[in-house]
């Protein structure tokens, strides 16, 4: 992700769109959603519509898409006149759209801000460090399991170690990244650090729960030795929207930039 972020906003949005599509592809194959081509097509169209709203800097449409996407999926699924399995198809389709379209779409929307590069690079760095700190702290101090049936390797020691370490890192880096704007107070930066650490670890647990439910170890074998893209980017799924709305509450994203660039608003 570093390359597209440095190249420019359009590259960043395009890269996150490709990531969303590949993550949904892994999800669809693992859950059997590929057997519902109509629902999968709707999800893909939803992901692309999120991209258009992001590229257009049309926040009103972007905010409306979660509800509209669900309405379309739930409504069109009726047309096949197959009530058996209806709940499962609609639930999986909506879940996929929310996780990979809406959640990752919040990460893409950050690119509409003039200062998106340092913000996004800090976010990516801190999410990765959060994972590393949780692993190292768990190996060193971990005794009591956090959720043994969901993720046997996670411990309370690892969770607390990551929470402290990531919060300190975000507070130090955030002071420079947000220098001179409303986010640059120690209390708000500590809050951001806590959100990144907690949401990152919960995102990992969400994917672990999905895999345990499906009875698989990895979502795919796209990255030898690491599993699939989803296995690497799972922490960002919840971090992106949580950080977007937290930071947006204090300073916004791209508030001074032109809106509805493509649709002519």
C-alpha positions as CSV (number, residue, x, y, z in Angstrom):
1,X,0.0,0.0,0.0
2,X,3.0,2.4,0.5
3,X,3.6,2.7,-3.3
4,X,0.0,3.8,-4.2
5,X,-0.2,6.2,-1.2
6,X,3.0,7.9,-2.3
7,X,1.9,8.1,-6.0
8,X,-1.3,10.0,-5.3
9,X,-4.9,9.9,-4.2
10,X,-6.3,8.3,-7.4
11,X,-3.7,5.5,-7.1
12,X,-4.6,5.0,-3.4
13,X,-8.3,4.8,-4.1
14,X,-7.7,2.4,-7.0
15,X,-5.4,0.1,-4.9
16,X,-7.9,-0.1,-2.1
17,X,-10.6,-0.9,-4.6
18,X,-8.5,-3.8,-6.0
19,X,-7.8,-5.0,-2.4
20,X,-11.6,-4.9,-1.6
21,X,-12.4,-7.0,-4.7
22,X,-9.8,-9.6,-4.0
23,X,-10.7,-9.8,-0.4
24,X,-14.4,-10.4,-1.3
25,X,-13.2,-13.0,-3.9
26,X,-11.5,-14.9,-1.1
27,X,-14.6,-14.5,1.2
28,X,-16.9,-15.7,-1.6
29,X,-14.9,-18.8,-2.3
30,X,-14.5,-19.7,1.4
31,X,-18.2,-19.2,2.2
32,X,-19.7,-20.6,-1.0
33,X,-21.1,-17.2,-2.2
34,X,-19.8,-18.0,-5.7
35,X,-22.8,-20.4,-5.9
36,X,-25.0,-17.2,-5.8
37,X,-23.8,-15.3,-8.8
38,X,-26.6,-12.8,-8.7
39,X,-25.8,-11.8,-5.1
40,X,-22.0,-11.8,-5.8
41,X,-22.6,-9.5,-8.8
42,X,-24.6,-7.1,-6.6
43,X,-21.8,-7.0,-4.0
44,X,-19.2,-6.3,-6.6
45,X,-21.4,-3.5,-8.1
46,X,-21.8,-2.2,-4.5
47,X,-18.0,-2.2,-4.0
48,X,-17.5,-0.2,-7.3
49,X,-20.3,2.2,-6.4
50,X,-18.4,2.9,-3.1
51,X,-15.3,3.6,-5.1
52,X,-17.2,6.1,-7.3
53,X,-18.6,7.9,-4.2
54,X,-15.1,8.1,-2.8
55,X,-13.5,9.3,-6.0
56,X,-16.3,11.8,-6.5
57,X,-15.8,13.1,-2.9
58,X,-19.6,12.8,-2.4
59,X,-20.0,12.0,1.3
60,X,-23.8,12.1,1.2
61,X,-23.8,9.1,-1.3
62,X,-21.0,7.4,0.6
63,X,-22.9,7.6,3.9
64,X,-26.2,6.3,2.2
65,X,-24.6,3.3,0.5
66,X,-24.6,0.9,3.5
67,X,-28.4,1.1,3.8
68,X,-29.0,1.3,0.0
69,X,-26.8,-1.7,-0.6
70,X,-28.6,-3.8,1.9
71,X,-32.0,-2.8,0.4
72,X,-30.8,-3.8,-3.1
73,X,-29.3,-7.1,-2.0
74,X,-32.4,-8.1,0.0
75,X,-34.8,-7.0,-2.7
76,X,-33.1,-8.5,-5.8
77,X,-32.6,-11.8,-3.9
78,X,-36.3,-12.2,-3.9
79,X,-36.5,-12.3,-7.7
80,X,-35.0,-15.8,-8.0
81,X,-38.1,-17.1,-6.1
82,X,-36.0,-19.4,-4.0
83,X,-37.0,-18.8,-0.4
84,X,-34.9,-21.7,0.8
85,X,-31.5,-20.3,1.8
86,X,-32.7,-16.7,1.3
87,X,-31.5,-15.5,4.8
88,X,-28.1,-17.0,4.3
89,X,-27.6,-15.5,0.8
90,X,-28.7,-12.0,1.9
91,X,-26.8,-12.1,5.2
92,X,-23.5,-13.3,3.5
93,X,-23.9,-10.8,0.7
94,X,-24.6,-7.9,3.1
95,X,-21.8,-9.0,5.4
96,X,-19.3,-9.0,2.5
97,X,-20.5,-5.6,1.2
98,X,-20.2,-4.0,4.6
99,X,-16.8,-5.5,5.4
100,X,-15.0,-5.1,2.1
101,X,-16.9,-2.2,0.5
102,X,-18.0,0.0,3.3
103,X,-15.3,-0.6,5.9
104,X,-12.4,-0.5,3.5
105,X,-14.1,2.3,1.7
106,X,-13.5,4.5,4.7
107,X,-9.8,3.9,4.3
108,X,-10.1,5.0,0.7
109,X,-12.1,8.1,1.6
110,X,-9.2,9.4,3.7
111,X,-7.4,10.0,0.3
112,X,-9.7,13.0,-0.2
113,X,-7.8,14.9,2.5
114,X,-4.7,17.0,1.6
115,X,-2.8,15.4,4.5
116,X,-3.8,11.8,3.6
117,X,-0.3,10.5,3.1
118,X,1.1,10.9,6.6
119,X,-2.2,9.9,8.1
120,X,-2.6,6.7,6.1
121,X,1.1,5.8,6.4
122,X,0.9,6.2,10.2
123,X,-2.3,4.2,10.3
124,X,-0.8,1.3,8.3
125,X,2.5,1.4,10.4
126,X,0.6,1.4,13.7
127,X,-1.8,-1.4,12.7
128,X,1.2,-3.6,11.7
129,X,3.1,-2.7,14.9
130,X,0.0,-3.5,16.9
131,X,0.0,-7.1,15.5
132,X,3.8,-7.4,16.1
133,X,3.5,-6.1,19.7
134,X,0.6,-8.4,20.4
135,X,2.7,-11.4,19.3
136,X,5.8,-10.4,21.2
137,X,4.0,-9.5,24.4
138,X,2.0,-12.7,24.2
139,X,5.2,-14.7,23.9
140,X,6.8,-12.9,26.8
141,X,3.9,-12.3,29.2
142,X,1.1,-14.3,27.8
143,X,-0.4,-16.8,30.2
144,X,-4.1,-16.5,30.1
145,X,-5.8,-17.1,26.8
146,X,-8.0,-14.4,25.4
147,X,-10.4,-16.4,23.2
148,X,-9.0,-19.9,23.1
149,X,-11.8,-21.4,20.8
150,X,-11.5,-18.5,18.4
151,X,-7.8,-17.8,18.3
152,X,-5.7,-20.1,20.5
153,X,-2.6,-18.0,20.2
154,X,-4.0,-14.8,21.6
155,X,-3.5,-14.0,25.2
156,X,-4.5,-11.2,27.6
157,X,-0.8,-10.4,28.0
158,X,-0.4,-9.9,24.3
159,X,-3.6,-7.8,24.1
160,X,-2.5,-5.5,26.9
161,X,1.0,-5.2,25.7
162,X,-0.2,-4.2,22.2
163,X,-2.7,-1.8,23.8
164,X,0.0,0.1,25.7
165,X,2.7,0.0,23.0
166,X,0.5,1.0,20.1
167,X,-1.1,3.9,22.1
168,X,2.4,5.2,22.9
169,X,3.5,4.9,19.3
170,X,0.3,6.6,17.9
171,X,0.6,9.4,20.5
172,X,4.3,10.1,19.5
173,X,3.7,9.9,15.7
174,X,0.4,11.6,15.8
175,X,1.9,14.7,17.4
176,X,3.9,15.2,14.2
177,X,1.3,14.0,11.7
178,X,-1.5,16.2,13.1
179,X,0.8,19.1,14.1
180,X,-1.3,22.3,14.3
181,X,-4.7,20.8,13.8
182,X,-7.5,20.0,16.4
183,X,-6.3,16.3,16.7
184,X,-2.9,17.5,18.2
185,X,-3.7,17.0,21.9
186,X,-2.4,14.2,24.0
187,X,-5.8,13.1,25.1
188,X,-7.2,12.8,21.6
189,X,-4.1,11.0,20.3
190,X,-4.2,8.6,23.2
191,X,-7.9,7.9,22.3
192,X,-6.8,7.3,18.7
193,X,-4.1,4.9,19.8
194,X,-6.6,2.9,21.9
195,X,-9.0,2.8,19.0
196,X,-6.4,1.5,16.6
197,X,-5.2,-1.2,19.0
198,X,-8.6,-2.4,20.1
199,X,-10.2,-2.3,16.6
200,X,-7.1,-3.9,15.0
201,X,-7.2,-6.9,17.4
202,X,-11.0,-7.2,17.1
203,X,-10.7,-7.2,13.3
204,X,-8.2,-10.1,13.6
205,X,-10.7,-12.0,15.9
206,X,-13.6,-11.3,13.4
207,X,-11.7,-13.1,10.6
208,X,-10.6,-15.9,13.0
209,X,-14.2,-16.4,14.0
210,X,-15.2,-16.7,10.3
211,X,-12.4,-19.2,9.6
212,X,-13.2,-21.3,12.7
213,X,-16.9,-21.3,11.7
214,X,-15.9,-22.5,8.2
215,X,-13.4,-25.0,9.5
216,X,-10.4,-23.6,7.5
217,X,-7.0,-22.3,8.5
218,X,-6.5,-19.6,5.9
219,X,-8.8,-17.8,3.6
220,X,-6.7,-18.6,0.6
221,X,-3.1,-19.4,-0.4
222,X,-2.5,-16.2,-2.4
223,X,0.6,-15.3,-0.2
224,X,2.6,-18.4,0.4
225,X,3.3,-18.8,4.1
226,X,0.9,-16.1,5.1
227,X,-2.5,-17.3,3.7
228,X,-4.6,-14.9,1.7
229,X,-4.9,-11.1,1.5
230,X,-7.7,-11.2,4.1
231,X,-5.4,-12.9,6.5
232,X,-3.0,-10.0,6.2
233,X,-5.4,-7.1,6.0
234,X,-8.0,-8.3,8.5
235,X,-7.0,-5.8,11.2
236,X,-7.8,-2.8,8.9
237,X,-11.4,-3.9,8.4
238,X,-12.5,-2.4,11.7
239,X,-9.7,0.1,12.2
240,X,-10.5,2.1,9.0
241,X,-14.1,3.1,9.8
242,X,-13.4,3.6,13.5
243,X,-10.4,5.9,12.9
244,X,-12.2,7.7,10.1
245,X,-15.1,8.7,12.2
246,X,-13.0,9.5,15.3
247,X,-10.5,11.7,13.4
248,X,-13.4,13.1,11.3
249,X,-15.3,14.2,14.4
250,X,-12.4,16.6,15.4
251,X,-11.0,17.7,12.1
252,X,-12.9,16.1,9.2
253,X,-11.5,14.7,6.0
254,X,-11.1,17.0,2.9
255,X,-13.6,19.5,4.2
256,X,-12.0,22.3,2.2
257,X,-11.6,20.2,-1.0
258,X,-14.0,20.4,-4.0
259,X,-16.9,17.9,-3.6
260,X,-18.8,15.9,-6.3
261,X,-15.8,16.2,-8.6
262,X,-17.2,13.7,-11.2
263,X,-20.9,14.3,-10.8
264,X,-20.6,18.1,-11.1
265,X,-22.0,19.2,-7.8
